[in-house]
Amino acid sequence: MSGKFRFLNLIKPVMCVLPEVSTPDRKIPFKEKILWTAISLFIFLVCCQIPLYGIMTSKSADPFYWMRVILASNRGTLMELGISPIVTSGMVMQLLAGSKIIDVDQSLKEDRALFSGAQKLFGMLITIGEAIAYVVSGMYGDLKELGAGNAILIILQLFFAGLIVIILDELLQKGYGLGSGISLFIATNICESIVWKAFSPTTINTGKGTEFEGAVIALFHLLVTKENKVAAVREAFYRSNAPNVTNLLATVLVFLIVIYFQGFRVDLAVKYQKVRGQQGSYPIKLFYTSNIPIILQTALVSNLYFFSQLLYRRFKSNMLVNLLGQWQDMDQMGHSVPVGGLAYYISPPESLQKIVDDPVHAFVYIAFVLVSCALFSKTWIEVSGSSARDVAKQLRDQQMVMKGHRDSSLVQVLNRYIPTAAAFGGMCIGALTIVADFLGAIGSGTGILLAVTIIYQYFEMFVKVSQ
């Protein structure tokens, strides 16, 4: 047994105390899967609305605002941490396994169970760590004013809420539901945001009078209340202080573009060695790594934003801190925006006018997103077991060969397609994100890309089951 393998053995003593969803001992009917998926989603949405007990009102800007789109989190509620711990633990463990830092044989049932247990334990530790960090950093008020009792109570609430997310994700992954909890919660959070900004009945007080937040509601309200109908339509389409109809149409357009590109793929003809005449195809999609590049890119940028804001608040006069990022609080919006430094240049321009006013900012942002998404995509195939070498091994294990090619040249043939699909697909994902941001789509380019790719995966799942 190799020295690397000892890491998984360290998990064995704690496996008996880790919460676990048992593997189903029968085939779960499709309708029952839908039911469990709906129950899991309902629990998650309820937790998103239950406020944390014991917190004090904090008027400070939300330092995690930029991360919430991919974390399915809701500030001040049980879902404050969202899926952050489980995503972090999953990606770190995947990277460790893919880069062979820890040795895992996924063909062995014991190894799979230990790896899953290690991921779960790591997720629980991250949940506790993040909960303590949130409380200590003053997210819920000054620590002295909160008191030890309230601080511990908040940490316990966040920990148990994080545990619920881990269990719900495992419930779906084990086959009781459809897809994974992570994907389901991200897509629901983003879609909820889009629907709310389109149809929100909440009123906002502006200099022009009371307006509705929802773009569609605002359109009808303006048409009814204003005498000049052309001016009413113009305001509904182009108002800048709240979601407008143009933002909504841009969101729909990006949805359609992403769905169109989802169908791009190359089918490689394969045949079975043992069964003569039986052929099949191995599809290599344009979005070979799906939404992973934009998740990693957003996670990188979000963490940079977070640390940049913390440093800027404490060391505003430091030159290095200013180079990293300069921030301005937006009181009405409840978050800070970058106005200088690296953080500013890697953030999307707020409008088309801003692109014209500062083309250097737009150019740096475009270059950063395209290059980072392409690099993340190429790196991910190497560490996640989806490179040409790994795919060739999977095909050989299934006794399959590429039609018209020798078995020994399988890796070379796959190398013509997979790295290109990964890099170019990553760049396309990045480009679509940029387009969505520039058009002002609701929910940010990243959010829409995540929502569409996840919804499309569910659509493919439904089609496969119904056949």
Secondary structure, DSSP 8 states (H G I E B T S, - for coil): --GGGHHHHTTGGGTTTS------SS---HHHHHHHHHHHHHHHHHHHHSB-TT-----S--TTGGGHHHHT--TTBTTSSTTHHHHHHHHHHHHHHHTTSS---TTSHHHHHHHHHHHHHHHHHHHHHHHHHHHHTTTTS-HHHHHHHHHHHHHHHHHHHHHHHHHHHHHIIIIISSS-HHHHHHHHHHHHHHHHHHH---EEEETTEEEESSHHHHHHHHHHH-S-HHHHHHHHHH-SSS--HHHHHHHHHHHHHHHHHHT-EEEEEEEESSSTT-EEEEEEESSTTTTHHHHHHHHHHHHHHHHHHHHHHH-TT-HHHHHH-EEEEETTTTEEEEEEHHHHHTS--SSHHHHHH-HHHHHHHHHHHHHHHHHHHHHHHHHTT-SHHHHHHHHHHTTEEETTS-GGGHHHHHHHHHHHHHHHHHHHHHHHHHHHHHHT-TTHHHHHHHHHHHHHHHHHHHHHHH-
